């Protein structure tokens, strides 16, 4: 008798998946943080069930074909070590879904959490959402932040930049899926290089920030993602420094920079003691996203 013939309900399959992934030493961090959350995500996506409301269906009996599909999906997750989002071509930030594949990193930005939660306004960093009319998203990847910014600031037009043509192909699909091609313009190039001299009310960026030593020790799941979107030089801050140096020339007088940097806070504050970094915590992070008003960065220009 096969495994699929012994497991009948979603509850059975969920238990099976958790056990298999735990024994296999699977790594998480691409939208989930445990074997249970990963299994719920995969099963819900495969069966088109609400990922945050699977409980009413736990004792539903599945067809043999459905069971075979789910067991096969779990086994592919273990054998390939691909992030779950790549297997189902879907990732979420808040309630927003994005198409993903191996051409982009899996969306998981803390800036996305801030945009979805409205924390920027609550923190007093942006007084008037309607006053934000031009936004720049650097290192856009799947365009998830550009799209969330378009939702959060309905009067804004957004430029989204990435050096990777492959990433921009995924970004184009997501922008089109959300019907935002009239507000979000995609540009290929290195940071600010493909842009004109225009200035922005808000610059968002989730740049590569993984240090060299950490890149060498990434779990297999993270090695499936484009290294170009992860590697941040010796200490992880190489791209962040370039952004800080150029951003003042691209911000309006009242504009600001919102940047995610991973675990580099101490190094950054040591190197730039004169900059008034304002750190924004989220439900799942502390000291990994900073805000800088453009006026405080003038000496860097």
N, C-alpha and C positions, 0 to 999 in steps of 0.2 A: 504494500500500500504506500502511495506517495504522500509527501507532506500535505499537498493540496487536498488530498482525500480525507485527511485527518482533521483539518481545520475548517470550521464551518461558518463561524461568525466573525465580525470585525474585531470583537474582543479577542477571539482566538488568534487572529492574524497579528493584532497589535502586540500581544504577549510574545508571539513567535519572533516578530521583528525586533523587539527590544532585546530579547535574549541573544539572537543571532548577532546583532550589531555590537552588543557589549562584549561578547566572547571574541569577536573579530578585532576588537580594538579600534573601531571606527572613530574618527575625529569629527568634531562638530564646529560650529561657529559661522555658518553661512545661512543665518536666519533662524537657526535652532541652537540650543545649548545642551541637549541631552539626547540619549537614544529614544526616550519616550516621545519627545517633541518631534524628533526627526521621523519617527514611525508614523505619528499622527499626520504630519505634513504629507508624507508620501502616499499614505492610504487615502487621505481626504482628496488629494489632487487626482489620484488615479480613479476614484469613484465619483468625482465631482461633488463632494460633500463640503459643507462649510468647515474650514480648517479650525475655527474657533468654537465650533458647536457640534462636535462629532458624537457627544455623549448619547443623544437619543437614538443613535443608530448602532450602538455597540453590540447589541444582541441580534442585529439583523443577519439572517443567513444569506450568504452569497452564492451565486452560481459557481459551478466548477471553473468556468472560463474566467470569472472575476478573481477567484482565488489563485488560479494559475498566473494571472497577470500580476497580482500583488506580490506573490512569492518570487516571481521572476524579477520584479523591480527591486525587491530587497536584496536578492542575490547579486544583481548588477551593481547595486550601491556598494556592497562589500567587496566584490571582485575588482571593480574598476577604481574604487576610491574617489569617484567623481562626487562633487557636492550634489546633494539631492536636487537642487534647483536646475542643474544641468540635465538631469535625467528626465525631468518633467517640463523643462524649458519655461519655468515660471518662478519668479521671486516676488516677495512683497516687502513694502515699507508701509507700515500702518495698514490701511485698507486698500492701498493701491498696488495693483499687480503689474509686473513688467516682464516682457519676454527676455530671456537670457540664454546664452549658449557659451561655448568655450572662447568666444572672441572677446568677451568682457568679464570683468570680475563680477561676482554675485553681489547685487546691491545689498548693503548693510550699513549705510552711513548713519552716524549719529546726527549729522546735519539734517538728514531726512526726518528723524524723530522730532527735531526742533521745528521744522517746517510744518509737520503734521499737527503738532501740539499747540502751535501759536505762541511758543515760548519767547520768540524774539520780541513780540509786542509786550508780553508780560514783563520782560526784563527791562523795558524802556529803551531798547536799542533802536526800535523803529516806531516812531510815534504815529505815523499815518500810512497804512498799507497802500492807499490810493496814491500816495506821493512817490511810491517806488515805481518808476516807469521804465527803467532800463536795468537789466540784470545780466551778469556774466557768470557762466558756469564753466570753470576751468577743469580739465581732466574729466570730461562729462561721462565717459564710458557708455553705459546704457541709456543715458539721458534721464535717469531717474530723478536727480536733483533738479534739473531744468524743468521737468514736468511738474514736480511738486511745487517748485517756485511759481510756476504759471498758475497753479491752483490757489496758492496762498496770496499771490499778488495779481489780481485779475486785470489791472491796468498796465501791467508790465509787458514789454517785449524782451526776449531773452536771446542772447548769443551763447552758444554752447560749443566748446572747443575740445578737441582731442587730437593727439598726434597719430592715433591709429585709425587707418581707413576701415579696418575690420570692425573696430568698436563703433565707428560712426554708422556703419551699415545696420548694426543692431539698434543704435540710437534712432536712426531714421524710422525703423519699424515701430518703435515705441511712440515716437512723436506722432506718427501717422495714426496709430491705433487710438490715441487720445484726441485726435482731431486738432492738433495744436501746430500744424505746419505753418499757419499764418502768423504765429506769435513766437515760435522758436526757430532760430536759424542756426544750422550746424556748420562748423568750420573745421577744416583739417589743418593742423599745424602745431608748433611747439609753443604752448602757453599763449602769450599775448601776440605772437608773431603774425597770425593771419588777420588781426583786427585793425581797424582804422584808428584814428586818433580820438574817437568818441569816448565819453566818460560814462561811468555807471553809478547808479545809486546803491548797488549792492553787488559784491563779488562773492560768489560761493566757490569753494574748492575742496575736494576730497582727493588730494594728490597722492602719488606714491610716497609711502613713509616708512617702509620696512627697512631696518638697518641691515648692512651686509651680513653680519654674523647670524642675524635672525633668518634672513633669506636662506642661508645654508642649512638651517635646522627646521624649516617648515614641514608640517605634516603632509602626507601625500595629497590630501584633499586640496590644500592650498597650492600645491605644485601643479595642479590642473588648470589654474588660472594664469592669465598672461603675466609673465614676470615684469613686463614693461609697466603694468599698472600697479605693481607692488613695490618694486625696488627703489629705495630712496637714498642710495649711496652709503658711504661708510657708517654714518650715524643716523640715517633715516631722514635727514633734514635738507638734503641737497636741493630738492625741488622747492621745498618751503622757502628756503632762503631766496631763490630766484623770484618767487612770487612776491615776497615781501619787498624786494628791491624794485620791482616794476609796478606793483599795484598802485602806489600813489599817483602815478601819471595817468591812471585809468579810472580814478574815482572822482565823483563830484565832491564839492566842498562838504556836503553833509553825508557823503557816502561812507560805507564801511566794508570791511573784509571779514568773512566768516570762513574759517579754515579748520579742517580736521587734521590732527598730526599724530595720532596714536599716543605713544608713551614718551614723546620728546619734550614734554613741558619743562622739565628742569634744565635741560640743555638750552632750550630756546630762551628762557628767562635769564640764564647766565650770559648768553651771547648778546642779548638785546635788553639790557637792564633799564634803558630809558623808555621802552615802549610799554604803554599801559594795557597789557593783555588782560582782557576780561574773559574768564573761563566759564563756559556754560556746561553744567552737568545735565545729563539726561537720566531716564529711568535705568539705563544699562551702562552708563559711563560716567567717569569723573575726571576732569582735567584733560580732556582729549580734543576739545573744540574751543577755539578762541575767537573773540571778536576784537577788531581794532578799527577805530574810526580813522578815516583817511587823513584827517587833520593832524593826528598824532604821528603819522608816518612821513611827514614832509621831509625830514632830514635824511630819509632813505632814498628819496627820489634823485 
